[in-house]
């Protein structure tokens, strides 16, 4: 903690800087970013390192783990003497907590740190985000009592005893990567503390930007299950079976299936579009020119890297043979006459038997 108890107050000129935040500062591949505005803004209590100012973020709607975290901070009025301030991000429930920056420029226990001002806006990110810089280096480049330049800075450790200037970046994303959706949804806290008397400022805006990892696509039946298609009659209509793919993610996904090597099976549509938070069906069809059992394997892949494989089984049966009715031979005149006489003779015989 800074042991200097008093410094002369200094006049400062406000810096008005507009910096586009949000999607433009997030890697293009991260498409599931959600921005949560901070509440509880205001002045940072002077020389109150044990308490400070808590700004909060009400996080909801996260359905998967965290792929990327970013925090935007604006100070207005600017906080004089950047070396006084520490900003710490705290997950719901109080753990984990992780400093975004702190006591910039201080390399000893009693070091006063850098005399530059904090204004912003500043976007604090994981060092893996391209284009980010070290805020300690930026503070050292400020000539005189002026604000550190607005921009994107990777997170750094809190200065003090044993610190080096500039320090190495710290791993922001790794600190919160193990949180489950249930642990992510809730109230996050961004705590600001001031470790010395005489310089003050306020937090006028904060944002927590969470990019959730893509939720995996699933299927019914599950990958590995055998798809048994109804029996097919040769010459008839193809039989079909459905595989339903579910996408719990916040962005549309695709599933691409390759036609089985066994040509009796076909599949479509290719690719299959699965809407965000929805589901869609792939249709497997079977037909054959010959009777017999058939087998194949259907392989599919999801746009999130998912892999699916389904053994296919079907049987084709021959069409039943229908016998033609026997032909009745035609009768000539003589045959017809004999047939008539026979019928008449049979009739007379029956009459005589009834009379006797």
Secondary structure, DSSP 8 states (H G I E B T S, - for coil): ---------------------SGGGS-TT---EEEEE-BS-EE--TT-TTS-EEEEEEE----S-EEEEEEEEEEEEEES-GGGEEEEEE-GGG-SEEEEEESTT--STT------BEEEEEEEE-TTSTT-EEHHHHHHT--SS-B---EEEE-B-B-STT--SS--B--HHHHHTT--HHHHSEEEEEEEEE-SSS---EEEEEEEEEEE----EEEES-TT--EE---EETTS--EEEEEEEEE-SSS-EEEEEE--SSTTEEEE-SSEEE-TT-EEEEEEEE--SS-EEEEEEEEEEETTS-EEEEEEEEEEE---------------HHHHHHHHHHHHHHHHHHHHHHH-
